[in-house]
Amino acid sequence: MAFPAFFDAVPAIVLRDPLAEILGAAEGGLIEYRFADAVRLAGHSCPTVAGAWLMTTRALSALYGEAVPERGGVSVAFGASQGDGVTGVIASIATLLTGAAGAGGFKGLGGRFSRRNLMSFELAGVDELRFVRRDTGDAIDIGLDLSPVPGDPRMGALLPSLLAGTASAEEGRLFATLWQQRVQRILIDHHDDERLTPMRRGVHSVPQ
């Protein structure tokens, strides 16, 4: 399967997963995740998946600084319900990178490494998305605003015929190209554009 070439230019993130280390799945528990992994999980590449990747990687980097972020060491909370808009898609990417899961997550091993109930929805006081380090209580509240990277207006004209199955092969290729060009701009040209992912820091109590 051939992905668009720009996927390889999106900065990867290295995480340390203590469970993976214990079970011998990764030397030192270190696992590198790339944007292509998010695409494989979602089954497609779109602005939402790109935005979820940016929000999660930026929040983890902000929480851990120069240290390697710990997968399983962060809880994730959404202000919206899981079924609201694109919340579920964003949550799936956040789970991929943080390990945080809901009631169906991994229940742990010998009382350690549980990922269950580390992701919550409709949490009061959360505007969009909150990441909290479980060891320190340090928190990052982060949002997503893709308006600084608008799509090509030609996509709006092409989409109805694509969905109706009446578009030509050339029109289909053009739409796909324009679609991925926006994703590329989000992830490459605007990778460090703080307007896309406004953040604020906080501290929350750490469960005992």
C-alpha atoms as one frame of an Amber mdcrd trajectory, in Angstrom:
protein
   0.000   0.000   0.000   1.489   3.338  -1.043   0.815   6.347   1.161   1.305
   9.953   0.041   5.004  10.808   0.226   4.488  13.640   2.723   3.492  11.139
   5.435   7.183  10.362   5.895   7.956  14.033   6.520   5.553  14.325   9.453
   7.630  14.258  12.671   7.313  10.942  14.487   6.954  10.544  18.245   8.781
   8.021  20.420   6.950   6.755  23.490   7.979   4.462  26.314   5.475   1.764
  27.161   6.444  -0.051  30.396   4.055  -2.903  29.605   5.669  -3.434  26.205
   9.043  -3.573  27.958   7.880  -6.094  30.564   6.397  -8.361  27.899   9.371
  -8.059  25.561   7.385  -6.389  22.794   9.829  -3.495  22.412  13.389  -3.096
  23.653  13.391  -0.647  26.528   9.659  -0.227  25.939  10.435   2.348  23.254
   7.987   2.490  20.370   8.040   4.973  17.494   4.670   6.073  16.157   4.237
   7.814  12.821   1.284   9.561  11.202   0.849   6.537   8.944  -0.034   4.512
  12.063  -2.900   6.908  12.763  -4.051   6.561   9.156  -3.971   2.769   9.422
  -6.084   2.948  12.552  -8.612   5.423  11.161  -8.614   3.885   7.695  -8.224
   7.280   6.044  -6.244  10.522   6.098  -8.253  13.668   6.725  -7.986  17.007
   8.544  -9.595  15.515  11.664  -7.069  12.674  11.879  -4.272  15.166  11.236
  -5.637  17.488  13.909  -5.964  14.646  16.416  -2.356  13.673  15.720  -1.181
  17.244  16.284  -3.196  17.719  19.478  -1.997  14.484  21.047   1.664  14.743
  20.097   1.847  18.392  21.132   0.142  17.742  24.462   2.496  14.850  25.230
   5.532  16.915  24.297   4.326  19.763  26.504   3.682  17.433  29.451   7.015
  15.605  29.301   9.409  18.196  27.907  12.751  16.565  27.086  11.715  13.240
  28.640  10.188  10.404  26.623   6.404  10.411  27.167   5.044   7.351  28.943
   2.303   5.459  27.163  -0.232   4.511  29.811   0.872   7.370  32.021  -1.697
   9.911  30.850  -5.447  10.216  31.270  -7.533  11.836  28.554 -10.813  13.687
  28.979 -13.210  15.214  26.477 -15.792  17.866  27.129 -18.088  16.406  24.445
 -19.806  13.037  24.331 -18.132  10.204  22.456 -20.779  10.283  19.754 -20.653
  14.028  19.231 -19.234  15.143  15.866 -15.695  13.867  15.303 -14.980  13.223
  18.993 -14.828   9.460  18.499 -12.265   9.772  15.706 -10.063  12.061  17.779
 -10.418   9.717  20.758  -9.194   6.746  18.729  -5.990   8.572  17.789  -5.506
   9.706  21.384  -5.877   6.084  22.514  -3.337   4.923  19.940  -0.672   7.265
  21.291  -1.469   7.427  25.007  -2.924   3.971  25.630  -5.766   5.613  27.551
  -9.017   3.706  27.085 -12.530   3.538  28.445 -14.267   0.689  30.260 -13.178
  -1.793  27.599  -9.471  -1.066  27.915  -6.723  -3.375  29.155  -7.430  -4.185
  32.802  -3.800  -4.510  33.839  -1.316  -7.143  34.892  -0.721  -7.910  38.553
  -2.378  -4.667  39.556  -0.214  -2.583  37.207  -0.404  -1.207  33.673  -4.176
  -0.772  33.593  -5.381   1.378  30.710  -9.041   0.991  31.630 -11.079   4.088
  32.488  -8.254   6.456  31.601 -10.423   8.086  28.927 -13.608   9.928  29.791
 -16.216  12.017  28.020 -18.602  14.841  28.939 -16.296  15.935  31.749 -17.357
  19.199  33.335 -14.814  21.972  33.017 -13.195  20.595  29.870 -13.765  22.716
  26.794 -12.376  20.305  24.220  -9.610  17.923  25.262  -7.516  17.521  28.416
  -4.405  15.375  28.956  -3.246  14.788  32.549  -0.038  13.120  33.715  -1.029
  10.501  36.255   2.219  10.817  38.206   2.351  14.593  38.625  -1.138  15.925
  37.870   0.293  18.301  35.276  -2.362  18.964  32.669  -2.708  20.357  29.189
  -6.038  21.611  27.888  -5.919  21.771  24.117  -8.282  22.610  21.298  -8.332
  22.360  17.537  -8.939  25.155  15.042  -8.260  24.294  11.404  -9.678  27.520
   9.999  -6.177  28.943   9.322  -5.751  26.105   6.784  -8.871  26.197   4.590
  -9.557  23.622   1.937  -9.461  24.334  -1.777 -12.916  25.662  -2.794 -12.974
  23.274  -5.752 -13.517  20.363  -3.358 -17.006  21.598  -2.503 -18.010  21.444
  -6.136 -16.477  18.014  -6.704 -17.789  16.219  -3.628 -21.490  15.878  -4.597
 -20.695  14.106  -7.869 -18.160  11.866  -6.109 -20.724  10.817  -3.525 -23.322
  10.275  -6.236 -20.909   8.119  -8.224 -21.112  10.368 -11.281 -17.643  11.956
 -11.100 -15.091  11.157 -13.762 -11.825   9.423 -12.924 -10.021  12.712 -13.482
 -12.361  14.527 -11.098 -11.821  11.798  -8.512  -8.048  12.146  -8.747  -8.289
  15.925  -8.470 -10.456  15.741  -5.354  -8.107  13.252  -3.682  -5.107  15.430
  -4.497  -6.728  18.585  -3.141  -7.899  16.730  -0.021  -4.445  15.419   0.830
  -2.850  18.771   0.017  -4.844  20.288   2.882  -3.751  17.493   5.211  -0.166
  18.131   4.132  -0.446  21.836   4.861  -1.838  21.091   8.325   0.887  18.616
   9.236   3.899  20.076   7.430   3.442  23.760   6.642   1.557  24.495   9.880
   3.110  21.849  12.117   4.329  24.459  14.596   1.445  26.893  14.134   0.042
  27.366  17.631  -3.185  28.801  16.228  -4.238  25.290  15.226  -3.896  23.783
  18.691  -4.314  26.448  21.392  -3.087  25.107  24.744  -3.174  26.080  28.364
  -1.508  24.425  31.351  -2.975  23.419  34.681  -2.536  21.020  37.589  -5.060
  18.470  38.765  -5.116  16.121  41.710  -3.458  12.763  41.187  -5.579   9.721
  42.127  -4.064   7.769  45.022
